[in-house]
Amino acid sequence: MKKIETKNAPKAIGPYSQAIVANGFVYTSGQLGIDPSTGILDLEIENQAKQAFLNIKGILEEANSSLDKVIKTTVFVTDGAYFGIVNQIYESYFVSKPARSFVVVKSLPKDAKIEIEVIALA
């Protein structure tokens, strides 16, 4: 098991790793749309989603993986009305169409509107 840490994604805001590589897979922790260079969480869902995907991309690259190797995603949003917006952005990052769960939750850390986690091949 190997802990993954990169400056291309925000530092963990709790007692956990950005990702773990184990048994040929990369398991990312949920990523908010926080810009790792500024620490800012944009207010718009589109910008949060794009930044969350960029954060995941940075973590996967640090683990010698990529978005093309993602096999499962879980997307958490605070409003079901974000479904269409997130789908449009999601398609631009995941051409391979990995399996996905889309979950509406009451709230997310830092009042984020979206959080995304993935499982990828290492």
Backbone hydrogen bonds, N-H to C=O, Kabsch-Sander energy under -0.5 kcal/mol:
donor,donor_aa,acceptor,acceptor_aa,energy
2,K,21,V,-2.3
4,I,19,A,-2.8
9,A,6,T,-0.6
16,Y,14,G,-2.0
18,Q,4,I,-0.8
19,A,4,I,-0.9
20,I,27,Y,-1.9
21,V,2,K,-2.8
22,A,20,I,-0.5
22,A,25,F,-2.4
25,F,22,A,-1.8
26,V,120,A,-3.2
27,Y,20,I,-2.8
27,Y,25,F,-0.5
28,T,26,V,-0.6
28,T,118,V,-2.5
29,S,18,Q,-2.8
31,Q,116,I,-3.1
32,L,30,G,-0.5
35,D,40,I,-2.6
38,T,35,D,-0.7
39,G,35,D,-3.3
42,D,33,G,-0.7
42,D,40,I,-0.6
48,Q,44,E,-2.3
49,A,45,I,-2.8
50,K,46,E,-2.4
51,Q,47,N,-2.3
52,A,48,Q,-2.5
53,F,49,A,-2.3
54,L,50,K,-2.1
55,N,51,Q,-2.6
56,I,52,A,-2.3
57,K,53,F,-2.6
58,G,54,L,-2.4
59,I,55,N,-2.1
60,L,56,I,-2.9
61,E,57,K,-2.5
62,E,58,G,-1.8
63,A,59,I,-1.4
64,N,61,E,-1.7
65,S,60,L,-3.1
69,K,66,S,-1.4
70,V,67,L,-1.5
71,I,119,I,-2.8
72,K,119,I,-1.7
73,T,99,A,-2.3
74,T,117,E,-2.6
75,V,101,S,-2.8
76,F,74,T,-0.5
76,F,115,E,-3.3
77,V,103,V,-2.6
78,T,113,K,-1.7
82,Y,79,D,-2.1
83,F,80,G,-1.7
86,V,82,Y,-3.0
87,N,83,F,-2.4
88,Q,84,G,-2.0
89,I,85,I,-1.8
90,Y,86,V,-3.3
91,E,87,N,-2.4
92,S,88,Q,-0.9
92,S,89,I,-0.6
93,Y,89,I,-0.7
93,Y,90,Y,-1.3
94,F,90,Y,-2.4
95,V,93,Y,-0.6
97,K,94,F,-0.8
99,A,71,I,-1.8
101,S,73,T,-1.9
103,V,75,V,-3.4
105,V,77,V,-3.2
105,V,103,V,-0.5
111,D,108,L,-1.4
112,A,109,P,-1.8
115,E,76,F,-2.3
116,I,31,Q,-1.9
117,E,74,T,-2.3
119,I,72,K,-2.5
120,A,26,V,-2.4
121,L,69,K,-2.3
122,A,24,G,-2.6
